Amino acid sequence: MTKVSPFLMFEGKAEEAMILYCETIPGSSVLDVTNYGPGEDGPQGTVKLARVSIAGLEVMVFNSPVHHAFTFTPSVSLYVD
């Protein structure tokens, strides 16, 4: 079965965003987190990819190791699994 989730991309602030969402929106929680490991593009130990339930909506959160002209954009992508 195909699954579609909103996908939010950050540049180093994914963990802060997840904490904010879970603390301020009732019924929200972090489902799972994958951190950058040794030799990967992002800083070791920081959030690479996570799934968060925000008031029952599953959202993918990604920390991009690539420098962009923004730290977060108000647009949303869709992740299709």
C-alpha positions as semicolon CSV with decimal commas, in nm:
position;residue;x (nm);y (nm);z (nm)
1;M;0,000;0,000;0,000
2;T;0,131;0,345;-0,090
3;K;0,183;0,586;0,199
4;V;0,216;0,964;0,159
5;S;0,351;1,192;0,435
6;P;0,426;1,565;0,448
7;F;0,804;1,620;0,435
8;L;0,974;1,915;0,608
9;M;1,337;1,996;0,529
10;F;1,558;2,193;0,768
11;E;1,921;2,295;0,771
12;G;2,030;2,196;1,121
13;K;1,713;2,282;1,314
14;A;1,504;1,964;1,272
15;E;1,542;1,851;1,633
16;E;1,440;2,194;1,767
17;A;1,134;2,193;1,541
18;M;1,031;1,843;1,651
19;I;1,057;1,941;2,017
20;L;0,855;2,259;1,960
21;Y;0,579;2,074;1,771
22;C;0,555;1,798;2,033
23;E;0,553;2,041;2,328
24;T;0,294;2,281;2,184
25;I;0,054;2,064;1,982
26;P;-0,150;1,820;2,193
27;G;-0,137;1,457;2,085
28;S;0,206;1,490;1,919
29;S;0,508;1,266;1,961
30;V;0,835;1,162;1,799
31;L;0,790;0,819;1,637
32;D;1,149;0,746;1,538
33;V;1,479;0,921;1,471
34;T;1,782;0,835;1,258
35;N;2,099;1,031;1,340
36;Y;2,395;1,104;1,115
37;G;2,672;0,850;1,171
38;P;3,049;0,859;1,123
39;G;3,153;0,950;0,770
40;E;2,809;1,072;0,664
41;D;2,749;1,419;0,519
42;G;2,583;1,570;0,829
43;P;2,735;1,633;1,173
44;Q;2,767;1,301;1,357
45;G;2,497;1,244;1,618
46;T;2,255;1,508;1,487
47;V;1,911;1,426;1,352
48;K;1,921;1,306;0,993
49;L;1,563;1,189;0,940
50;A;1,271;1,148;1,176
51;R;0,903;1,063;1,177
52;V;0,681;1,272;1,402
53;S;0,310;1,238;1,473
54;I;0,166;1,589;1,492
55;A;-0,188;1,564;1,632
56;G;-0,217;1,228;1,456
57;L;-0,063;1,335;1,122
58;E;0,263;1,156;1,044
59;V;0,527;1,401;0,918
60;M;0,879;1,330;0,792
61;V;1,146;1,572;0,921
62;F;1,487;1,594;0,750
63;N;1,807;1,783;0,832
64;S;1,976;1,857;0,501
65;P;2,357;1,855;0,508
66;V;2,355;2,075;0,195
67;H;2,373;2,452;0,253
68;H;2,069;2,631;0,110
69;A;1,969;2,997;0,088
70;F;1,717;2,921;0,366
71;T;1,714;2,737;0,698
72;F;1,349;2,641;0,654
73;T;1,102;2,714;0,380
74;P;0,727;2,744;0,441
75;S;0,664;2,505;0,151
76;V;0,593;2,137;0,213
77;S;0,695;1,840;0,002
78;L;0,524;1,503;-0,002
79;Y;0,717;1,185;0,075
80;V;0,576;0,886;-0,112
81;D;0,669;0,544;0,021
